[in-house]
Amino acid sequence: MKTQKSTLIYLVLFIFLFQPLQAYTERNLLQQCTGVEQLKSYLFPDKQWITYPPYTDRQGWETFMQGEKDNFITAGEKYLAYEWKVVKATDYMEFERSGSRRVMEEPFSSNNTAITSLLLAELAEGKGRFTGQLINGVFHTCEMTSWALSAHLSAQQSRRSLPDYKEHIMDLTAGDLASLLAWTYYFMHEEFDKVNPVISERLKKELNERILDTYLDTDRFWWQAVHYKPGMLVNNWNPWCNFNVLQCALLLEDDLDKLAAIVYKTMVSVDKFINYNHSDGACGEGPSYWGHAAGKMYDYLELLYEATGKQISLFGHPVIKNMGEYIARSYVGKGWVVNFADASAKGGGDPRLIYRYGTAVNSRLMEAYAGHLYHKNNDWTIFEGRDVYRTFRNLVCESEMKKLPDSFTPPAYSWFPETEFCYMTNKAGFFIAAKGGYNNESHNHNDVGTFSFYLNDTPIFIDAGVGIYTRQTFSNERYSIWTMQSNYHNIPVINGVAQCFGSQYKATGSRFEAGKMKFTTDISTAYPGAAKVNQWIRSYTLQKNALIIRDVFELEEAYSSNQVHFLTWGEGVDISSPGKVLIKVEEQQAVFL
């Protein structure tokens, strides 16, 4: 059969009208730092690593709150008459019935926010005014069968969304709530004992059984990745859950042997996450997940560093620094970020977290970016919801944040050779983000070869991202959702055939030429055999006033029309002039030839 060879060139001129498979490298960086026996000598006894004042130190809290005292008290006062919400059995089972998560999650989240606000208010004021309601929240929570979300209870042996009293499930929310309650126990258990010792006894019992004993006794949770095998997913759940376990262990466990066993097990597990991530540092889940992926890894490493007398540190390792700098490199401007896969298109990260991370790894780029984010928005709140650890760390660094200049300059380009992300920008206000990769990435969309384009920090060609999470989002129905399909990304449909899901559907030969500001990738193997494509090389070249998109392809057979899709938004697309497409978004206008 005759082979067809063709070249398509898309020249995008902008007119200013208003001036490979996931790598897994056995680094095991944490395990190289120490063994479990040596770890025992590193861990501070009697929780001496904690630098926050005890509850009774009123002057200490006055100083620590740094002017935020009244804000915490005001927030807590909203919950003095709070009616604690019951998460009904039918709320859990709604996930199976309709796929909705919110029915169960909203009352549960409301209760957790109330506990956090009451705790912080009582720490701020110290008069016992919030203690009774805080006890109500603790008692109410201890009575719950599970602290996991209905969407995550499929980890039960029953595979159902109603909590099973016979087993404990550790998910993100169970861990977050547990660490919040562990801090509550640490600060307030003596005050609770004045009311009734059973309150603290019950709370500690629940935390031990649901978290510490469960974690130590089982390896079955997928996020632990203890028995990692090629093809397994290790994503933000790993550092996030392990960080919560680490907090609980350090705050609750008095037996040194058990404490060291738990802490070392978290180190082995977090090593799997670091091993799984590329050395280029890119977060395949996107910027909106960074705070709970690399960001949670940083929280974990920071706490481990402090709790071991600064004996265990990975902050000098290049991969840790690269994982941090990814968030700064993915920022476009005006709140927009590069949003491949399920990531949101807005949200450049928490400036205080970025600053803390950047300072630890000696990244001037991250520090400058943190200063830019902090000063461009006056609404950054100290309060981090149920994440008490980050709220405390925000208070610690707030005075330093106020001194940071707004001096961030985006890099001219960022090339992540293993993840195959490429970002390019120029002085004309162009920013392009393109990718190779493969169609089984974390939070995957079938999007090999796609791109996004921004003009003066305004998105022109976009990635639609993801809608509200439902049961279908993380099921075998995922690719029935239009946002996950390649047809709704900025890539071709070849012979009427779209890209497929699977690790074998990938880009090949991805490369970046900095001197030419050009990214090239062959996306032919992202399509199934029915596409009859031998080669489809797409390149993106950023010039002074133009973006050139070029497709060079070779088909084994041409039996249906090829289509090249471009997704845009805004005021509209004007195709009235032959050979010209006019795209207007807000105050930016582009001509597509």
C-alpha positions as CSV (number, residue, x, y, z in Angstrom):
1,M,0.0,0.0,0.0
2,K,1.3,3.4,-0.8
3,T,2.6,5.5,2.0
4,Q,1.4,9.1,2.3
5,K,3.9,11.8,3.5
6,S,2.8,15.3,4.3
7,T,3.8,18.4,6.3
8,L,1.4,20.9,7.9
9,I,2.7,24.2,9.2
10,Y,0.6,26.4,11.5
11,L,2.0,29.9,11.7
12,V,0.5,31.8,14.7
13,L,1.3,35.5,14.5
14,F,0.1,37.7,17.4
15,I,-1.1,41.2,16.9
16,F,-1.2,43.5,19.9
17,L,-4.4,45.6,19.5
18,F,-4.2,46.9,23.1
19,Q,-0.5,47.3,23.4
20,P,8.8,7.6,28.7
21,L,7.3,5.4,31.0
22,Q,7.5,6.7,34.5
23,A,11.1,6.2,35.7
24,Y,11.8,4.6,39.1
25,T,15.3,5.1,40.4
26,E,16.2,3.3,43.6
27,R,17.7,6.4,45.3
28,N,16.4,5.5,48.7
29,L,17.8,8.8,50.0
30,L,16.2,8.6,53.4
31,Q,17.3,5.1,54.1
32,Q,20.9,6.1,53.3
33,C,20.8,8.6,56.1
34,T,20.2,6.1,58.9
35,G,19.0,2.7,60.1
36,V,16.3,2.1,62.6
37,E,18.7,1.5,65.5
38,Q,20.6,4.7,64.8
39,L,17.4,6.6,64.4
40,K,16.6,5.9,68.0
41,S,19.5,8.0,69.1
42,Y,18.5,10.8,66.8
43,L,14.8,11.2,67.9
44,F,14.3,13.7,70.7
45,P,12.8,12.3,73.9
46,D,9.7,13.7,75.5
47,K,8.7,15.7,72.4
48,Q,11.5,18.2,72.9
49,W,11.5,19.0,69.2
50,I,8.3,21.0,69.7
51,T,9.2,24.7,69.9
52,Y,5.6,26.0,70.3
53,P,4.6,27.3,73.7
54,P,2.5,25.1,76.0
55,Y,-1.2,25.9,76.4
56,T,-0.7,27.6,79.7
57,D,2.1,30.0,78.5
58,R,-0.1,33.0,77.7
59,Q,2.7,35.3,76.9
60,G,4.3,32.7,74.7
61,W,1.1,32.5,72.6
62,E,0.7,36.3,72.5
63,T,4.2,36.5,71.0
64,F,3.7,33.5,68.7
65,M,0.4,34.7,67.2
66,Q,2.1,37.9,65.9
67,G,-1.0,39.9,65.7
68,E,-3.2,37.1,64.5
69,K,-4.7,36.4,67.9
70,D,-7.9,38.3,67.4
71,N,-8.4,36.7,64.0
72,F,-8.2,33.2,65.4
73,I,-10.6,34.1,68.3
74,T,-13.1,35.7,65.9
75,A,-13.0,32.6,63.7
76,G,-13.5,30.3,66.7
77,E,-16.5,32.4,68.0
78,K,-18.5,31.4,64.9
79,Y,-18.5,27.8,66.3
80,L,-19.5,28.4,69.9
81,A,-23.1,27.5,69.1
82,Y,-22.2,25.1,66.3
83,E,-24.5,22.1,65.8
84,W,-22.3,19.1,65.1
85,K,-23.4,17.5,61.9
86,V,-24.2,13.8,61.5
87,V,-22.8,12.0,58.4
88,K,-25.7,9.6,57.8
89,A,-25.4,6.1,56.4
90,T,-27.3,7.3,53.3
91,D,-24.7,10.1,52.8
92,Y,-22.0,7.5,52.5
93,M,-24.0,5.3,50.2
94,E,-24.9,8.2,47.9
95,F,-21.4,7.7,46.4
96,E,-22.5,4.3,45.1
97,R,-26.0,5.5,44.1
98,S,-25.1,8.6,42.1
99,G,-21.3,9.0,42.2
100,S,-21.6,12.2,44.3
101,R,-18.9,12.7,46.9
102,R,-20.2,16.0,48.3
103,V,-23.2,14.7,50.1
104,M,-20.9,12.9,52.6
105,E,-17.9,15.3,52.4
106,E,-19.6,18.6,53.1
107,P,-20.9,17.9,56.7
108,F,-17.7,16.0,57.5
109,S,-15.6,18.9,56.4
110,S,-17.7,21.4,58.2
111,N,-17.1,19.5,61.5
112,N,-13.4,19.3,60.9
113,T,-13.2,23.0,60.2
114,A,-15.1,23.7,63.5
115,I,-12.6,21.6,65.5
116,T,-9.6,23.4,63.9
117,S,-11.1,26.8,64.5
118,L,-12.0,26.0,68.1
119,L,-8.6,24.7,68.9
120,L,-6.8,27.7,67.5
121,A,-9.2,30.1,69.2
122,E,-8.6,28.4,72.6
123,L,-4.8,28.4,72.1
124,A,-5.0,32.1,71.2
125,E,-7.3,33.2,74.1
126,G,-6.5,30.6,76.8
127,K,-9.6,31.2,79.0
128,G,-11.4,27.9,78.5
129,R,-14.3,29.6,76.6
130,F,-13.9,27.3,73.6
131,T,-13.0,24.1,75.5
132,G,-16.5,22.7,75.9
133,Q,-17.3,22.9,72.2
134,L,-13.9,21.5,71.3
135,I,-14.6,18.5,73.6
136,N,-18.0,18.1,71.8
137,G,-16.2,18.0,68.5
138,V,-13.6,15.5,69.7
139,F,-16.2,13.2,71.3
140,H,-18.4,13.4,68.2
141,T,-15.5,12.5,66.0
142,C,-14.4,9.6,68.1
143,E,-17.9,8.1,67.8
144,M,-17.6,7.9,64.0
145,T,-17.0,4.5,62.5
146,S,-14.4,5.8,60.1
147,W,-12.6,9.1,59.3
148,A,-12.1,8.2,55.6
149,L,-14.2,9.6,52.8
150,S,-16.9,7.6,51.1
151,A,-15.0,7.8,47.8
152,H,-12.0,6.1,49.4
153,L,-13.7,3.3,51.3
154,S,-13.4,1.0,48.4
155,A,-10.1,0.1,50.1
156,Q,-12.2,-1.9,52.5
157,Q,-12.6,-5.7,52.0
158,S,-16.3,-5.1,51.3
159,R,-15.4,-2.6,48.5
160,R,-18.4,-0.6,49.6
161,S,-18.8,3.1,50.5
162,L,-20.4,2.5,53.9
163,P,-17.8,2.3,56.7
164,D,-17.1,-1.2,58.0
165,Y,-16.5,-1.3,61.8
166,K,-14.2,-4.3,61.4
167,E,-11.3,-2.4,59.8
168,H,-9.7,1.0,59.7
169,I,-9.0,2.7,56.4
170,M,-6.3,5.4,56.2
171,D,-6.9,7.9,53.5
172,L,-6.0,11.6,53.1
173,T,-8.8,12.9,55.2
174,A,-8.4,10.3,57.9
175,G,-4.8,11.3,58.2
176,D,-5.5,15.0,58.2
177,L,-8.1,14.7,60.9
178,A,-5.8,12.4,62.9
179,S,-2.9,14.9,62.8
180,L,-5.3,17.7,63.8
181,L,-6.6,15.6,66.7
182,A,-3.0,14.6,67.7
183,W,-2.2,18.3,68.1
184,T,-5.4,18.8,70.0
185,Y,-4.4,16.0,72.4
186,Y,-0.9,17.4,72.8
187,F,-2.0,20.9,73.7
188,M,-5.3,20.2,75.5
189,H,-5.2,16.8,77.1
190,E,-4.4,18.3,80.6
191,E,-7.3,20.7,80.2
192,F,-9.6,17.9,79.1
193,D,-8.6,15.9,82.1
194,K,-9.8,18.6,84.4
195,V,-13.3,18.1,82.9
196,N,-13.1,14.3,82.5
197,P,-10.1,12.1,81.9
198,V,-12.1,9.8,79.7
199,I,-12.0,12.4,76.9
200,S,-8.2,12.3,76.4
201,E,-8.1,8.6,77.1
202,R,-10.6,7.9,74.4
203,L,-9.0,10.3,71.9
204,K,-5.5,8.7,72.4
205,K,-7.0,5.2,72.1
206,E,-8.7,6.1,68.8
207,L,-5.6,7.7,67.3
208,N,-3.5,4.7,68.3
209,E,-5.9,2.1,66.9
210,R,-6.9,4.0,63.7
211,I,-3.5,5.4,62.7
212,L,-0.4,4.2,64.5
213,D,-1.2,0.6,65.1
214,T,-2.9,0.3,61.7
215,Y,0.0,1.8,59.9
216,L,2.6,-0.3,61.7
217,D,0.7,-3.5,61.3
218,T,-0.2,-3.3,57.6
219,D,1.4,-2.7,54.2
220,R,-1.8,-3.1,52.2
221,F,-2.6,0.5,51.5
222,W,-1.6,1.3,47.9
223,W,-0.1,4.7,48.8
224,Q,2.4,3.1,51.2
225,A,4.1,1.6,48.1
226,V,6.1,-0.7,50.4
227,H,6.1,-3.5,47.9
228,Y,6.6,-1.3,44.8
229,K,6.6,-3.0,41.4
230,P,7.0,-1.3,38.0
231,G,3.8,0.2,36.8
232,M,2.5,1.0,40.3
233,L,1.4,4.6,40.9
234,V,3.1,6.6,43.7
235,N,1.5,10.1,43.8
236,N,0.7,12.9,46.3
237,W,-1.1,10.4,48.6
238,N,2.3,9.0,49.7
239,P,4.0,12.0,51.3
240,W,0.7,13.4,52.4
241,C,-0.4,10.3,54.3
242,N,3.0,9.6,55.6
243,F,3.4,13.1,56.9
244,N,0.2,12.7,58.9
245,V,1.4,9.4,60.3
246,L,4.7,11.1,61.3
247,Q,2.9,13.9,63.1
248,C,0.8,11.5,65.1
249,A,3.7,9.3,66.0
250,L,5.9,12.2,67.2
251,L,3.0,13.8,69.2
252,L,1.6,10.6,70.8
253,E,4.1,7.7,71.0
254,D,6.2,7.5,74.2
255,D,7.8,4.1,73.6
256,L,11.1,4.8,71.7
257,D,11.2,1.4,70.0
258,K,7.7,1.7,68.6
259,L,8.3,5.3,67.7
260,A,11.4,4.5,65.8
261,A,9.7,1.6,64.0
262,I,6.9,3.9,62.8
263,V,9.2,6.8,61.8
264,Y,11.5,4.5,59.9
265,K,8.6,2.8,58.1
266,T,7.5,6.3,56.9
267,M,11.0,6.9,55.7
268,V,11.0,3.7,53.6
269,S,7.6,4.6,52.2
270,V,8.5,8.3,51.3
271,D,11.6,7.0,49.6
272,K,9.3,5.3,47.2
273,F,7.7,8.7,46.3
274,I,11.1,10.3,45.8
275,N,12.3,7.3,43.8
276,Y,9.2,7.5,41.6
277,N,9.7,11.2,40.7
278,H,11.9,12.2,37.9
279,S,15.2,13.8,38.7
280,D,14.0,16.8,36.6
281,G,11.6,17.6,39.4
282,A,8.4,18.0,37.4
283,C,5.1,17.2,39.1
284,G,3.1,15.1,36.6
285,E,0.0,15.9,38.5
286,G,0.4,19.6,37.8
287,P,0.8,22.8,39.9
288,S,-2.5,22.6,41.8
289,Y,-1.3,19.2,43.2
290,W,2.3,20.5,43.9
291,G,1.4,21.6,47.4
292,H,0.2,18.1,48.3
293,A,2.9,16.3,46.4
294,A,6.3,18.0,46.6
295,G,4.9,20.4,49.2
296,K,3.8,17.6,51.6
297,M,7.1,15.9,51.0
298,Y,8.8,19.1,52.1
299,D,6.6,19.3,55.2
300,Y,7.6,15.7,56.0
301,L,11.3,16.3,55.5
302,E,11.2,19.5,57.5
303,L,9.5,17.8,60.5
304,L,11.8,14.8,60.3
305,Y,14.8,17.1,60.2
306,E,13.6,19.0,63.3
307,A,12.5,15.8,65.2
308,T,15.9,14.2,64.7
309,G,18.0,17.1,65.8
310,K,18.7,18.0,62.2
311,Q,20.5,14.7,61.7
312,I,18.4,13.6,58.7
313,S,18.4,16.1,55.9
314,L,17.8,15.8,52.1
315,F,17.7,19.5,51.5
316,G,21.1,19.5,49.7
317,H,20.1,16.9,47.1
318,P,19.4,18.2,43.6
319,V,16.2,16.2,43.0
320,I,14.6,17.8,46.1
321,K,15.5,21.2,44.9
322,N,14.2,20.5,41.4
323,M,10.9,19.2,42.8
324,G,10.5,22.5,44.6
325,E,11.5,24.8,41.7
326,Y,8.9,23.2,39.4
327,I,6.2,25.3,41.0
328,A,8.0,28.6,40.2
329,R,8.7,27.5,36.6
330,S,5.1,26.5,36.0
331,Y,3.8,30.0,36.8
332,V,2.6,32.0,33.8
333,G,1.2,35.2,35.4
334,K,-2.0,36.8,36.8
335,G,-2.6,33.6,38.7
336,W,-2.5,31.3,35.6
337,V,-0.4,28.2,35.7
338,V,0.4,25.4,33.3
339,N,-2.4,22.9,33.8
340,F,-1.8,19.6,32.1
341,A,-3.9,16.6,33.3
342,D,-6.3,17.2,36.2
343,A,-4.5,20.3,37.4
344,S,-6.4,23.6,37.8
345,A,-5.5,26.5,35.5
346,K,-5.2,28.9,38.3
347,G,-3.4,28.8,41.6
348,G,0.4,29.3,41.8
349,G,0.9,27.8,45.2
350,D,1.1,29.0,48.8
351,P,3.8,31.6,49.1
352,R,4.8,30.7,52.6
353,L,5.2,27.1,51.8
354,I,7.2,28.0,48.7
355,Y,9.4,30.3,50.7
356,R,10.1,27.8,53.4
357,Y,10.9,25.1,50.8
358,G,13.0,27.5,48.8
359,T,15.0,28.7,51.9
360,A,15.7,25.1,52.9
361,V,17.0,24.1,49.5
362,N,18.8,27.4,48.8
363,S,16.7,28.3,45.8
364,R,16.7,32.1,45.0
365,L,14.1,31.3,42.3
366,M,11.6,30.0,44.8
367,E,12.2,32.8,47.3
368,A,11.7,35.4,44.6
369,Y,8.5,33.7,43.4
370,A,7.2,33.4,46.9
371,G,7.8,37.2,47.3
372,H,5.9,37.9,44.1
373,L,2.9,35.8,45.1
374,Y,2.8,37.2,48.6
375,H,2.8,40.9,47.5
376,K,0.5,40.6,44.5
377,N,-2.4,39.3,46.7
378,N,-3.2,40.9,50.1
379,D,-5.7,38.1,51.0
380,W,-3.3,35.4,51.9
381,T,-4.5,33.8,55.1
382,I,-2.4,32.3,57.9
383,F,-5.1,29.8,58.5
384,E,-4.6,26.5,56.6
385,G,-7.8,24.7,57.4
386,R,-7.4,21.4,59.2
387,D,-3.6,21.4,58.5
388,V,-2.5,22.8,61.9
389,Y,1.1,22.2,61.1
390,R,1.2,24.6,58.2
391,T,-0.8,27.2,60.1
392,F,1.9,27.1,62.8
393,R,4.7,27.2,60.2
394,N,3.0,30.2,58.5
395,L,3.1,32.1,61.8
396,V,6.8,31.3,62.2
397,C,7.8,32.7,58.8
398,E,5.3,35.6,58.5
399,S,7.7,38.3,59.6
400,E,10.2,37.1,57.0
401,M,7.5,37.1,54.3
402,K,6.8,40.8,54.8
403,K,10.4,41.6,54.1
404,L,10.6,39.8,50.7
405,P,10.8,41.9,47.6
406,D,8.6,41.4,44.6
407,S,11.4,40.6,42.2
408,F,10.4,37.4,40.3
409,T,11.4,37.1,36.7
410,P,10.2,33.9,34.9
411,P,12.9,31.8,33.3
412,A,13.2,32.2,29.5
413,Y,12.6,28.4,29.3
414,S,12.2,25.3,31.4
415,W,12.9,21.9,30.0
416,F,12.0,18.8,32.0
417,P,13.7,16.1,29.8
418,E,12.4,13.0,31.7
419,T,8.8,14.2,32.2
420,E,8.9,15.8,28.7
421,F,7.4,19.2,29.7
422,C,8.7,22.3,27.9
423,Y,7.9,25.9,28.7
424,M,9.1,28.8,26.6
425,T,8.6,32.6,26.9
426,N,9.8,35.7,25.3
427,K,9.8,39.5,25.7
428,A,6.8,39.9,23.4
429,G,4.6,38.4,26.1
430,F,4.4,34.9,24.7
431,F,4.3,31.8,26.9
432,I,4.0,28.3,25.5
433,A,3.8,25.0,27.4
434,A,4.0,21.8,25.5
435,K,4.4,18.1,26.5
436,G,5.4,14.7,25.2
437,G,5.0,12.0,27.9
438,Y,2.7,9.1,27.9
439,N,-1.0,8.3,28.4
440,N,-0.8,6.7,31.8
441,E,0.6,9.5,33.9
442,S,-0.8,10.4,37.3
443,H,-4.3,12.0,36.9
444,N,-3.8,11.2,33.2
445,H,-5.5,12.8,30.2
446,N,-4.9,11.4,26.7
447,D,-2.9,14.4,25.7
448,V,0.5,13.4,24.3
449,G,1.9,16.3,22.2
450,T,-0.6,19.0,23.4
451,F,0.2,22.6,24.3
452,S,-1.2,25.7,25.9
453,F,-0.5,29.2,24.8
454,Y,-0.7,32.5,26.7
455,L,-0.4,36.1,25.5
456,N,0.5,38.7,28.0
457,D,-0.4,36.3,30.8
458,T,-3.8,35.5,29.2
459,P,-4.6,32.0,28.0
460,I,-5.4,31.8,24.3
461,F,-5.1,28.1,23.5
462,I,-6.1,26.1,26.6
463,D,-6.3,22.8,28.3
464,A,-9.8,22.3,29.6
465,G,-8.6,20.6,32.8
466,V,-11.1,18.6,34.8
467,G,-14.6,19.1,36.2
468,I,-15.9,18.2,39.6
469,Y,-14.6,14.8,40.8
470,T,-17.3,12.1,40.8
471,R,-17.3,8.3,41.0
472,Q,-16.6,8.2,37.3
473,T,-13.5,10.4,37.5
474,F,-11.3,7.6,39.0
475,S,-13.0,4.5,37.5
476,N,-13.1,2.5,34.3
477,E,-15.5,5.2,33.0
478,R,-12.8,7.9,33.2
479,Y,-12.3,8.2,29.5
480,S,-16.0,8.6,28.8
481,I,-15.5,12.1,30.3
482,W,-14.8,14.5,27.4
483,T,-12.1,16.4,29.2
484,M,-10.0,13.3,29.4
485,Q,-10.1,12.5,25.7
486,S,-7.5,13.6,23.2
487,N,-10.3,15.0,20.9
488,Y,-10.6,17.9,23.4
489,H,-6.9,18.7,23.5
490,N,-4.7,20.6,21.1
491,I,-3.6,17.6,19.0
492,P,-4.7,15.8,15.8
493,V,-7.2,13.1,15.2
494,I,-5.5,10.8,12.7
495,N,-7.5,8.9,10.2
496,G,-10.5,9.7,12.4
497,V,-8.8,7.9,15.4
498,A,-8.0,9.5,18.8
499,Q,-5.2,8.7,21.2
500,C,-5.7,5.8,23.6
501,F,-5.1,5.3,27.3
502,G,-2.1,3.1,28.4
503,S,1.6,3.3,29.1
504,Q,2.4,2.0,25.6
505,Y,0.7,5.1,24.1
506,K,3.5,7.6,24.3
507,A,5.7,10.2,22.7
508,T,9.1,9.3,21.3
509,G,12.2,11.3,20.5
510,S,11.2,14.3,22.6
511,R,13.9,17.0,22.6
512,F,14.4,20.7,23.2
513,E,16.8,23.0,21.4
514,A,17.4,26.0,23.6
515,G,19.3,27.9,20.9
516,K,16.3,27.6,18.5
517,M,13.6,27.7,21.3
518,K,12.1,24.6,19.7
519,F,10.4,21.6,21.2
520,T,9.9,18.5,19.1
521,T,8.2,15.1,19.7
522,D,6.9,12.2,17.7
523,I,3.3,11.5,18.9
524,S,2.6,8.6,16.4
525,T,2.9,5.9,19.1
526,A,0.2,7.6,21.2
527,Y,-2.3,6.3,18.7
528,P,-3.6,2.7,18.2
529,G,-2.9,0.7,15.1
530,A,-6.2,1.7,13.5
531,A,-4.7,5.2,13.0
532,K,-2.3,3.7,10.4
533,V,0.3,6.3,11.3
534,N,4.0,5.6,11.0
535,Q,5.2,9.0,12.1
536,W,3.7,12.2,13.3
537,I,6.4,14.7,14.4
538,R,5.1,17.8,16.0
539,S,7.3,20.8,16.8
540,Y,6.8,24.1,18.5
541,T,9.2,26.9,17.7
542,L,8.9,30.2,19.6
543,Q,10.1,33.2,17.6
544,K,10.2,36.9,18.3
545,N,6.6,37.6,17.2
546,A,5.3,34.2,16.2
547,L,4.7,30.6,17.4
548,I,5.2,28.1,14.6
549,I,3.5,24.7,15.0
550,R,4.7,22.2,12.5
551,D,3.4,18.7,11.8
552,V,5.4,16.3,9.6
553,F,3.7,13.0,9.3
554,E,3.7,9.7,7.4
555,L,0.6,7.5,7.1
556,E,0.6,3.8,6.1
557,E,-2.9,4.5,4.7
558,A,-5.2,7.5,4.4
559,Y,-8.8,6.3,4.7
560,S,-10.4,9.1,6.7
561,S,-9.8,12.8,7.2
562,N,-7.2,14.0,9.6
563,Q,-8.4,16.7,11.9
564,V,-6.2,19.1,13.9
565,H,-8.0,20.4,17.0
566,F,-7.3,23.7,18.9
567,L,-9.2,24.5,22.0
568,T,-9.8,28.2,22.9
569,W,-12.2,30.3,24.9
570,G,-13.1,34.0,25.4
571,E,-15.2,36.4,23.4
572,G,-15.2,34.3,20.3
573,V,-13.5,33.0,17.2
574,D,-13.8,34.9,13.9
575,I,-13.4,32.8,10.7
576,S,-15.0,35.3,8.3
577,S,-11.7,36.0,6.5
578,P,-10.4,33.1,4.2
579,G,-7.2,31.5,5.5
580,K,-7.4,33.5,8.8
581,V,-8.7,32.7,12.2
582,L,-9.1,35.7,14.6
583,I,-9.2,34.7,18.3
584,K,-10.1,37.3,21.0
585,V,-9.8,36.6,24.7
586,E,-10.3,39.5,27.1
587,E,-8.1,42.3,25.8
588,Q,-5.8,40.1,23.8
589,Q,-6.3,39.2,20.1
590,A,-4.5,36.6,18.0
591,V,-4.4,35.9,14.3
592,F,-4.0,32.2,13.4
593,L,-2.8,31.6,9.8
